Amino acid sequence: MKVVVTGAAGLIGRHAAVRLHAQNCAAQFKGADAPYDLVTLDHAAFDDDAVLAAALTGADAVLHFAGVNRAPDDMLEVANPAIAQRLVDVCGAANASPHIVYANSIHAQTDTPYGRSKSGAATILSKAGKFMDLILPHIFGEGARPYYNNVTATLIDQILKGETPDINPDGKVQLVHAGAAAQAAIDSVVNGTTGQIAPQGRVTPVPELFAMLSAFHDSDTRNIYPDLSDDFAVALFNCYRTATYPDGWPRPLKLNTDARGTLFEAVKGGGGGQTFLSTTQPGVTRGDHFHLTKVERFLVVQGDAVIRIRPVLGDAVWEYRVNGDAPAPVDVPTLHTHSIENVGAGPLLTLFWTHDLFDPANPDTFADPVLGAS
């Protein structure tokens, strides 16, 4: 199935592209063919006839996340319908009839420039053929831009900077994770469903959201994991963790040393989880995979290693040199492929901790090399 993701550099677009890529990785790991021919488009692609036509030719589905949500009112009102019409026109020229899923907004029902812009785009797309109107509330997730229509990302950024945000005590947001929104779009094309769906999020008072994020930060600065028994808390915590990269790691631990030796606290809190201990021979690399939801910690307790982390479908690679003489954990962010290489002369001893128990039926682990990825 050829799937085109527009707005792939945006929040939901990136989550959708990563999830499709994850299914390709899972299939290829088993020796099967990748189920998706994934094509990602950024906003600039809509200005290039050749790029857009090549992407849409033979497309089975388009997950349409590209759009405009900030502009002067007169420009905003016409922007999203123009993008939708452009998509429909190029599909027609390419003789393509893809199943289109449109990331619409609950604000489409409002009589505002943005609301009219979103509803106008939906009307255009609905007349093009097979269509799903995905009505979304406030989206949060790893990679969201602070100060850009995203209260969760903005609060996280302000907390990390030690700022005191100006919060409306009566404000509320209906929160849906970007991964859940992306999966709803993917499921629509896989199952061939059309019409309209509106994923229901968690209605959260903004002061409560700020309190949760502040509690994460307080625990994190004391090397304590919060209670991660709730899926919503895990999703929110993963957003916070990702925002601490790349400069917030590794973090040296407090060593308690006396004549008997040295003691340090590796993992505290979390409400459960699973601990692994591995040995790795010199020159050997472990990992080269990523997770969608799993909270994971690497902690070298003996030997020398380089931990490498790369955003899935991205190019930048972050490297962290760690050794057992000065234990310093690295918490791996979701949607980032990662590895650990023994660069020392002797065996490497590493402690791994995850917030959940390993489930062979749903491992949430997708093979993807950090270095040399295609």
LOMARBA-593222 format. One record per residue (C-alpha): residue number from 0; x, y, z. Coordinates in nm, 2 decimals, padded with zeros to 4 digits. Example, Ala and Ser with C-alpha at 12.3 -4.5 7.8 and 13.67 -1.06 7.14 Angstrom:
<sites>
+-----+--------+--------+--------+
!   k !      X !      Y !      Z !
+-----+--------+--------+--------+
!   0 !  01.23 ! -00.45 !  00.78 !
!   1 !  01.37 ! -00.11 !  00.71 !
+-----+--------+--------+--------+
</sites>
This chain:
<sites>
+-----+--------+--------+--------+
!   k !      X !      Y !      Z !
+-----+--------+--------+--------+
!   0 !  00.00 !  00.00 !  00.00 !
!   1 !  00.14 !  00.34 ! -00.10 !
!   2 !  00.07 !  00.59 !  00.17 !
!   3 !  00.15 !  00.96 !  00.14 !
!   4 !  00.18 !  01.16 !  00.46 !
!   5 !  00.15 !  01.53 !  00.41 !
!   6 !  00.28 !  01.77 !  00.67 !
!   7 !  00.52 !  01.49 !  00.78 !
!   8 !  00.75 !  01.74 !  00.96 !
!   9 !  00.46 !  01.84 !  01.18 !
!  10 !  00.34 !  01.68 !  01.50 !
!  11 !  00.08 !  01.43 !  01.39 !
!  12 !  00.24 !  01.38 !  01.05 !
!  13 !  00.57 !  01.28 !  01.21 !
!  14 !  00.39 !  01.04 !  01.45 !
!  15 !  00.20 !  00.88 !  01.16 !
!  16 !  00.52 !  00.84 !  00.95 !
!  17 !  00.71 !  00.68 !  01.24 !
!  18 !  00.42 !  00.44 !  01.30 !
!  19 !  00.41 !  00.33 !  00.94 !
!  20 !  00.78 !  00.30 !  00.94 !
!  21 !  00.76 !  00.09 !  01.25 !
!  22 !  00.53 ! -00.16 !  01.08 !
!  23 !  00.78 ! -00.18 !  00.79 !
!  24 !  01.06 ! -00.24 !  01.03 !
!  25 !  00.87 ! -00.51 !  01.21 !
!  26 !  00.78 ! -00.69 !  00.88 !
!  27 !  01.14 ! -00.67 !  00.75 !
!  28 !  01.28 ! -00.80 !  01.08 !
!  29 !  01.07 ! -01.11 !  01.02 !
!  30 !  01.19 ! -01.14 !  00.66 !
!  31 !  00.86 ! -01.02 !  00.51 !
!  32 !  00.80 ! -00.74 !  00.26 !
!  33 !  00.73 ! -00.40 !  00.40 !
!  34 !  00.35 ! -00.34 !  00.40 !
!  35 !  00.38 !  00.03 !  00.32 !
!  36 !  00.55 !  00.23 !  00.05 !
!  37 !  00.58 !  00.54 !  00.26 !
!  38 !  00.61 !  00.88 !  00.10 !
!  39 !  00.65 !  01.19 !  00.32 !
!  40 !  00.58 !  01.54 !  00.21 !
!  41 !  00.65 !  01.87 !  00.37 !
!  42 !  00.47 !  02.20 !  00.30 !
!  43 !  00.72 !  02.30 !  00.03 !
!  44 !  00.62 !  02.00 ! -00.17 !
!  45 !  00.29 !  02.17 ! -00.25 !
!  46 !  00.48 !  02.43 ! -00.44 !
!  47 !  00.65 !  02.17 ! -00.66 !
!  48 !  00.44 !  02.02 ! -00.93 !
!  49 !  00.68 !  01.74 ! -01.01 !
!  50 !  00.73 !  01.63 ! -00.65 !
!  51 !  00.36 !  01.64 ! -00.57 !
!  52 !  00.27 !  01.45 ! -00.88 !
!  53 !  00.53 !  01.18 ! -00.83 !
!  54 !  00.42 !  01.13 ! -00.47 !
!  55 !  00.05 !  01.10 ! -00.55 !
!  56 !  00.08 !  00.88 ! -00.86 !
!  57 ! -00.03 !  00.53 ! -00.76 !
!  58 ! -00.11 !  00.64 ! -00.41 !
!  59 ! -00.36 !  00.42 ! -00.22 !
!  60 ! -00.40 !  00.66 !  00.07 !
!  61 ! -00.32 !  01.02 !  00.17 !
!  62 ! -00.30 !  01.11 !  00.54 !
!  63 ! -00.34 !  01.48 !  00.50 !
!  64 ! -00.19 !  01.67 !  00.80 !
!  65 ! -00.04 !  01.96 !  00.61 !
!  66 ! -00.22 !  02.29 !  00.69 !
!  67 ! -00.21 !  02.64 !  00.81 !
!  68 ! -00.32 !  02.74 !  01.16 !
!  69 ! -00.14 !  03.08 !  01.20 !
!  70 ! -00.17 !  03.37 !  00.96 !
!  71 ! -00.36 !  03.70 !  00.92 !
!  72 ! -00.73 !  03.63 !  00.92 !
!  73 ! -00.78 !  03.69 !  00.55 !
!  74 ! -00.49 !  03.46 !  00.45 !
!  75 ! -00.59 !  03.20 !  00.71 !
!  76 ! -00.94 !  03.16 !  00.58 !
!  77 ! -00.84 !  03.07 !  00.23 !
!  78 ! -00.51 !  02.88 !  00.31 !
!  79 ! -00.64 !  02.54 !  00.40 !
!  80 ! -00.91 !  02.52 !  00.12 !
!  81 ! -00.63 !  02.62 ! -00.12 !
!  82 ! -00.41 !  02.33 !  00.00 !
!  83 ! -00.70 !  02.09 ! -00.02 !
!  84 ! -00.78 !  02.20 ! -00.38 !
!  85 ! -00.42 !  02.16 ! -00.48 !
!  86 ! -00.42 !  01.81 ! -00.35 !
!  87 ! -00.74 !  01.72 ! -00.53 !
!  88 ! -00.62 !  01.88 ! -00.86 !
!  89 ! -00.29 !  01.70 ! -00.86 !
!  90 ! -00.46 !  01.37 ! -00.78 !
!  91 ! -00.69 !  01.42 ! -01.08 !
!  92 ! -00.39 !  01.50 ! -01.30 !
!  93 ! -00.21 !  01.20 ! -01.18 !
!  94 ! -00.52 !  00.98 ! -01.23 !
!  95 ! -00.50 !  00.89 ! -00.86 !
!  96 ! -00.79 !  00.81 ! -00.64 !
!  97 ! -00.65 !  00.77 ! -00.29 !
!  98 ! -00.84 !  00.72 !  00.03 !
!  99 ! -00.79 !  01.06 !  00.19 !
! 100 ! -00.79 !  01.11 !  00.57 !
! 101 ! -00.80 !  01.47 !  00.67 !
! 102 ! -00.69 !  01.60 !  01.01 !
! 103 ! -00.97 !  01.83 !  01.08 !
! 104 ! -01.03 !  02.02 !  01.40 !
! 105 ! -01.31 !  02.07 !  01.66 !
! 106 ! -01.28 !  02.43 !  01.57 !
! 107 ! -01.42 !  02.36 !  01.22 !
! 108 ! -01.76 !  02.41 !  01.38 !
! 109 ! -01.69 !  02.77 !  01.48 !
! 110 ! -01.76 !  03.07 !  01.28 !
! 111 ! -01.40 !  03.20 !  01.28 !
! 112 ! -01.15 !  03.24 !  01.00 !
! 113 ! -00.97 !  02.92 !  01.12 !
! 114 ! -01.29 !  02.73 !  01.16 !
! 115 ! -01.42 !  02.83 !  00.82 !
! 116 ! -01.08 !  02.74 !  00.67 !
! 117 ! -01.08 !  02.39 !  00.82 !
! 118 ! -01.44 !  02.32 !  00.73 !
! 119 ! -01.39 !  02.45 !  00.38 !
! 120 ! -01.10 !  02.22 !  00.32 !
! 121 ! -01.30 !  01.92 !  00.45 !
! 122 ! -01.58 !  02.00 !  00.20 !
! 123 ! -01.34 !  02.01 ! -00.09 !
! 124 ! -01.17 !  01.68 !  00.01 !
! 125 ! -01.50 !  01.51 !  00.07 !
! 126 ! -01.60 !  01.55 ! -00.29 !
! 127 ! -01.28 !  01.39 ! -00.42 !
! 128 ! -01.37 !  01.03 ! -00.35 !
! 129 ! -01.31 !  00.80 ! -00.05 !
! 130 ! -01.28 !  01.03 !  00.25 !
! 131 ! -01.25 !  01.02 !  00.63 !
! 132 ! -01.29 !  01.34 !  00.83 !
! 133 ! -01.08 !  01.30 !  01.14 !
! 134 ! -01.20 !  01.56 !  01.40 !
! 135 ! -00.93 !  01.63 !  01.65 !
! 136 ! -00.92 !  01.83 !  01.97 !
! 137 ! -00.59 !  01.95 !  02.14 !
! 138 ! -00.30 !  01.73 !  02.04 !
! 139 !  00.00 !  01.67 !  02.25 !
! 140 !  00.30 !  01.45 !  02.19 !
! 141 !  00.67 !  01.41 !  02.15 !
! 142 !  00.82 !  01.68 !  01.92 !
! 143 !  00.54 !  01.94 !  01.96 !
! 144 !  00.65 !  02.30 !  01.92 !
! 145 !  00.62 !  02.52 !  02.22 !
! 146 !  00.45 !  02.85 !  02.18 !
! 147 !  00.28 !  02.73 !  01.86 !
! 148 ! -00.08 !  02.64 !  01.95 !
! 149 !  00.03 !  02.37 !  02.19 !
! 150 ! -00.03 !  02.43 !  02.56 !
! 151 !  00.14 !  02.11 !  02.67 !
! 152 !  00.47 !  02.18 !  02.49 !
! 153 !  00.46 !  02.54 !  02.60 !
! 154 !  00.42 !  02.45 !  02.97 !
! 155 !  00.70 !  02.19 !  02.95 !
! 156 !  00.94 !  02.44 !  02.79 !
! 157 !  00.85 !  02.70 !  03.06 !
! 158 !  00.90 !  02.45 !  03.34 !
! 159 !  01.24 !  02.33 !  03.21 !
! 160 !  01.34 !  02.70 !  03.19 !
! 161 !  01.23 !  02.77 !  03.54 !
! 162 !  00.97 !  03.02 !  03.43 !
! 163 !  00.63 !  03.08 !  03.59 !
! 164 !  00.36 !  03.05 !  03.32 !
! 165 !  00.05 !  03.26 !  03.31 !
! 166 ! -00.23 !  03.01 !  03.35 !
! 167 ! -00.61 !  03.06 !  03.30 !
! 168 ! -00.75 !  02.91 !  03.62 !
! 169 ! -01.07 !  02.82 !  03.44 !
! 170 ! -00.90 !  02.69 !  03.12 !
! 171 ! -00.96 !  02.33 !  03.00 !
! 172 ! -00.82 !  02.13 !  02.71 !
! 173 ! -00.93 !  01.80 !  02.57 !
! 174 ! -00.60 !  01.61 !  02.52 !
! 175 ! -00.54 !  01.34 !  02.26 !
! 176 ! -00.19 !  01.21 !  02.21 !
! 177 ! -00.04 !  01.25 !  01.86 !
! 178 !  00.03 !  00.88 !  01.83 !
! 179 ! -00.34 !  00.80 !  01.90 !
! 180 ! -00.45 !  01.05 !  01.64 !
! 181 ! -00.20 !  00.92 !  01.39 !
! 182 ! -00.31 !  00.56 !  01.45 !
! 183 ! -00.67 !  00.65 !  01.40 !
! 184 ! -00.58 !  00.79 !  01.06 !
! 185 ! -00.38 !  00.48 !  00.97 !
! 186 ! -00.66 !  00.25 !  01.09 !
! 187 ! -00.90 !  00.43 !  00.86 !
! 188 ! -00.71 !  00.36 !  00.55 !
! 189 ! -00.62 !  00.00 !  00.65 !
! 190 ! -00.98 ! -00.08 !  00.73 !
! 191 ! -01.12 !  00.13 !  00.44 !
! 192 ! -01.35 !  00.33 !  00.66 !
! 193 ! -01.50 !  00.66 !  00.56 !
! 194 ! -01.72 !  00.92 !  00.71 !
! 195 ! -01.63 !  01.11 !  01.02 !
! 196 ! -01.46 !  01.01 !  01.35 !
! 197 ! -01.38 !  01.22 !  01.65 !
! 198 ! -01.14 !  01.06 !  01.89 !
! 199 ! -01.23 !  01.16 !  02.25 !
! 200 ! -00.95 !  01.28 !  02.46 !
! 201 ! -00.91 !  01.35 !  02.83 !
! 202 ! -01.06 !  01.67 !  02.94 !
! 203 ! -00.80 !  01.83 !  03.16 !
! 204 ! -00.80 !  02.16 !  03.35 !
! 205 ! -00.49 !  02.36 !  03.25 !
! 206 ! -00.39 !  02.41 !  03.61 !
! 207 ! -00.41 !  02.03 !  03.66 !
! 208 ! -00.20 !  01.98 !  03.35 !
! 209 !  00.06 !  02.22 !  03.48 !
! 210 !  00.06 !  02.04 !  03.82 !
! 211 !  00.12 !  01.71 !  03.65 !
! 212 !  00.41 !  01.84 !  03.44 !
! 213 !  00.56 !  02.02 !  03.73 !
! 214 !  00.54 !  01.70 !  03.94 !
! 215 !  00.73 !  01.52 !  03.66 !
! 216 !  01.00 !  01.78 !  03.66 !
! 217 !  01.03 !  01.77 !  04.04 !
! 218 !  01.07 !  01.39 !  04.04 !
! 219 !  01.30 !  01.40 !  03.74 !
! 220 !  01.54 !  01.64 !  03.91 !
! 221 !  01.56 !  01.40 !  04.20 !
! 222 !  01.62 !  01.09 !  03.98 !
! 223 !  01.27 !  00.95 !  04.07 !
! 224 !  01.03 !  00.82 !  03.81 !
! 225 !  00.66 !  00.92 !  03.86 !
! 226 !  00.38 !  00.66 !  03.88 !
! 227 !  00.37 !  00.52 !  03.52 !
! 228 !  00.08 !  00.28 !  03.57 !
! 229 ! -00.16 !  00.50 !  03.37 !
! 230 ! -00.13 !  00.52 !  02.99 !
! 231 ! -00.21 !  00.89 !  02.99 !
! 232 !  00.07 !  00.96 !  03.24 !
! 233 !  00.31 !  00.76 !  03.03 !
! 234 !  00.23 !  00.96 !  02.72 !
! 235 !  00.26 !  01.29 !  02.90 !
! 236 !  00.58 !  01.19 !  03.07 !
! 237 !  00.73 !  01.08 !  02.73 !
! 238 !  00.66 !  01.43 !  02.60 !
! 239 !  00.84 !  01.58 !  02.90 !
! 240 !  01.14 !  01.34 !  02.86 !
! 241 !  01.18 !  01.41 !  02.49 !
! 242 !  01.20 !  01.78 !  02.56 !
! 243 !  01.51 !  01.72 !  02.78 !
! 244 !  01.70 !  01.61 !  02.48 !
! 245 !  01.97 !  01.64 !  02.35 !
! 246 !  02.14 !  01.84 !  02.62 !
! 247 !  01.99 !  01.70 !  02.94 !
! 248 !  02.18 !  01.37 !  02.93 !
! 249 !  02.37 !  01.18 !  03.06 !
! 250 !  02.32 !  01.27 !  03.43 !
! 251 !  02.59 !  01.17 !  03.68 !
! 252 !  02.46 !  00.99 !  03.99 !
! 253 !  02.55 !  01.05 !  04.35 !
! 254 !  02.81 !  00.80 !  04.46 !
! 255 !  02.82 !  00.69 !  04.82 !
! 256 !  03.18 !  00.56 !  04.87 !
! 257 !  03.35 !  00.42 !  05.17 !
! 258 !  03.61 !  00.15 !  05.26 !
! 259 !  03.37 ! -00.12 !  05.15 !
! 260 !  03.32 !  00.02 !  04.80 !
! 261 !  03.06 !  00.24 !  04.62 !
! 262 !  02.68 !  00.24 !  04.63 !
! 263 !  02.45 !  00.44 !  04.40 !
! 264 !  02.08 !  00.45 !  04.33 !
! 265 !  02.01 !  00.33 !  03.97 !
! 266 !  01.63 !  00.36 !  03.94 !
! 267 !  01.37 !  00.49 !  04.18 !
! 268 !  00.99 !  00.50 !  04.15 !
! 269 !  00.79 !  00.43 !  03.84 !
! 270 !  00.54 !  00.20 !  04.00 !
! 271 !  00.69 ! -00.12 !  03.87 !
! 272 !  00.88 ! -00.22 !  03.56 !
! 273 !  01.15 ! -00.46 !  03.46 !
! 274 !  01.53 ! -00.46 !  03.51 !
! 275 !  01.78 ! -00.63 !  03.28 !
! 276 !  02.16 ! -00.67 !  03.32 !
! 277 !  02.37 ! -00.75 !  03.02 !
! 278 !  02.73 ! -00.81 !  02.93 !
! 279 !  02.86 ! -00.69 !  02.59 !
! 280 !  03.20 ! -00.79 !  02.44 !
! 281 !  03.44 ! -00.52 !  02.31 !
! 282 !  03.34 ! -00.38 !  01.97 !
! 283 !  02.99 ! -00.52 !  01.99 !
! 284 !  02.68 ! -00.30 !  01.96 !
! 285 !  02.34 ! -00.37 !  02.11 !
! 286 !  02.01 ! -00.21 !  02.04 !
! 287 !  01.95 ! -00.04 !  01.70 !
! 288 !  01.58 ! -00.02 !  01.76 !
! 289 !  01.31 !  00.22 !  01.88 !
! 290 !  01.00 !  00.23 !  02.09 !
! 291 !  00.67 !  00.41 !  02.05 !
! 292 !  00.57 !  00.42 !  02.42 !
! 293 !  00.83 !  00.24 !  02.63 !
! 294 !  01.02 !  00.43 !  02.90 !
! 295 !  01.37 !  00.30 !  02.91 !
! 296 !  01.69 !  00.37 !  03.09 !
! 297 !  02.05 !  00.27 !  03.01 !
! 298 !  02.31 !  00.27 !  03.29 !
! 299 !  02.66 !  00.15 !  03.23 !
! 300 !  02.81 !  00.01 !  03.56 !
! 301 !  03.13 ! -00.14 !  03.42 !
! 302 !  03.34 ! -00.06 !  03.11 !
! 303 !  03.33 !  00.21 !  02.85 !
! 304 !  03.05 !  00.27 !  02.60 !
! 305 !  02.90 !  00.51 !  02.35 !
! 306 !  02.52 !  00.55 !  02.34 !
! 307 !  02.39 !  00.68 !  02.01 !
! 308 !  02.04 !  00.81 !  01.96 !
! 309 !  01.87 !  00.93 !  01.63 !
! 310 !  01.52 !  01.06 !  01.57 !
! 311 !  01.34 !  00.80 !  01.36 !
! 312 !  01.34 !  00.90 !  01.00 !
! 313 !  01.58 !  01.17 !  01.09 !
! 314 !  01.95 !  01.22 !  01.02 !
! 315 !  02.10 !  01.38 !  01.34 !
! 316 !  02.28 !  01.14 !  01.57 !
! 317 !  02.35 !  01.22 !  01.93 !
! 318 !  02.64 !  01.05 !  02.10 !
! 319 !  02.69 !  01.01 !  02.47 !
! 320 !  03.02 !  00.87 !  02.61 !
! 321 !  02.96 !  00.69 !  02.94 !
! 322 !  03.17 !  00.46 !  03.17 !
! 323 !  03.12 !  00.25 !  03.48 !
! 324 !  03.37 !  00.46 !  03.69 !
! 325 !  03.12 !  00.75 !  03.68 !
! 326 !  02.77 !  00.60 !  03.64 !
! 327 !  02.54 !  00.83 !  03.46 !
! 328 !  02.21 !  00.71 !  03.32 !
! 329 !  02.07 !  00.80 !  02.98 !
! 330 !  01.69 !  00.77 !  02.94 !
! 331 !  01.60 !  00.69 !  02.59 !
! 332 !  01.33 !  00.91 !  02.43 !
! 333 !  01.04 !  00.74 !  02.24 !
! 334 !  01.04 !  00.77 !  01.86 !
! 335 !  01.42 !  00.77 !  01.86 !
! 336 !  01.63 !  00.47 !  01.75 !
! 337 !  01.92 !  00.39 !  01.98 !
! 338 !  02.22 !  00.17 !  02.04 !
! 339 !  02.50 !  00.11 !  02.29 !
! 340 !  02.85 !  00.01 !  02.17 !
! 341 !  03.13 ! -00.13 !  02.39 !
! 342 !  03.42 !  00.09 !  02.30 !
! 343 !  03.64 ! -00.03 !  02.59 !
! 344 !  03.90 ! -00.31 !  02.61 !
! 345 !  03.70 ! -00.53 !  02.84 !
! 346 !  03.34 ! -00.65 !  02.89 !
! 347 !  03.07 ! -00.39 !  02.92 !
! 348 !  02.82 ! -00.44 !  03.20 !
! 349 !  02.49 ! -00.24 !  03.15 !
! 350 !  02.17 ! -00.21 !  03.35 !
! 351 !  01.86 ! -00.16 !  03.15 !
! 352 !  01.52 ! -00.06 !  03.31 !
! 353 !  01.18 ! -00.03 !  03.14 !
! 354 !  00.86 !  00.09 !  03.29 !
! 355 !  00.67 ! -00.21 !  03.17 !
! 356 !  00.71 ! -00.59 !  03.16 !
! 357 !  00.83 ! -00.73 !  02.83 !
! 358 !  00.54 ! -00.87 !  02.63 !
! 359 !  00.65 ! -01.10 !  02.34 !
! 360 !  00.31 ! -01.05 !  02.18 !
! 361 !  00.35 ! -00.67 !  02.19 !
! 362 !  00.72 ! -00.59 !  02.24 !
! 363 !  00.70 ! -00.22 !  02.12 !
! 364 !  01.05 ! -00.27 !  01.97 !
! 365 !  01.13 ! -00.20 !  01.61 !
! 366 !  01.46 ! -00.28 !  01.45 !
! 367 !  01.61 !  00.03 !  01.29 !
! 368 !  01.99 !  00.10 !  01.27 !
! 369 !  02.11 !  00.42 !  01.42 !
! 370 !  02.40 !  00.45 !  01.18 !
! 371 !  02.38 !  00.38 !  00.81 !
! 372 !  02.00 !  00.40 !  00.79 !
! 373 !  01.86 !  00.43 !  00.44 !
+-----+--------+--------+--------+
</sites>
